[in-house]
Amino acid sequence: MTVPLPTEKTRWRCTLCGNLTRFDVTRSSKVVEYVHLDLAGEPTVEEREVLSETIESVRCRWCNAVDQVELVDRPGSGS
């Protein structure tokens, strides 16, 4: 089950314990990065373009429930 990302008007909420703030998110992404190596060979990512991203699961940090997260309105969002 994929979980939608929160928006400016929504946020995540655990349906079991009510947690609104702490989650472990497992995601898969496909990115293109511009990596700059300094003269010592240390890499620095200077640009990152996300081509695709999928949230595979969201686990509540409070009660360890997996995939029990829903989107709810943020306070003052007017929805």
N, C-alpha and C positions, 0 to 999 in steps of 0.2 A: 504494500500500500504506500503510495507516495503522498507526502504531506505538502500542501501548498506553502509557499513562502509568505511570511507576514508582509503587509503593505503599510503605507502611511496611515491607513485607517483601521488596520486589524493587527492583532498580535496572537501569539500562541497561548493556549491554556490547557493544562492537563485535565482531562475529564474525570480522573479518579481522585486527585488530591487538591486540585485547584491551583497548582503552581503556575505562575505567570513569568518567572524570571530565570530559571535554570534548566537547561536542556543539553543533552549530548546529541549532536547532529552528525549522521553519517551521510556523506554526499559523494557523488561521482561527478567529475568535471573534466571537460576537454578544453585545454587552454593552449594558447601560443604565447611564449614568453621571449622577450629580448633580454638575453643574459650578457652582461658585460663582465669580463674577467680582468682584474687588475694585473699588474706586472708580476705579482707573487702568485697569481692563479686563483685568487679568491673571487668567487662569483657574486654578482649583485644583479637581481632582477630589476631592470629599469622600466620595462613595459610589460603589461600582462593583459591579454585579451581573452575573455571567457567566451568560448564558442558554444558550449552547451553545459548545462549543470542540472543534475537531478538529485533531489533529496531522497535517499533510500529509506531512512528511518530517523525517528526522533524519540529519544528516551528521556523521560523525566528524571532529573537528578534527585528529586525529593523522595519519590516512591518507586523508582526504577521501572515504571510502566513503559512498555514499548508500544509505539503506534497508538497511543491513547490521547493524542493531541488534536485539538480543534482550533479553528480560527475564531476569535471573538473580536468585537469592536473595541478599539482603544477608547479610553475615557476622553470625552470632548471631541470625538471624531464627527459627531453630527449624524451618524448612521443609525 
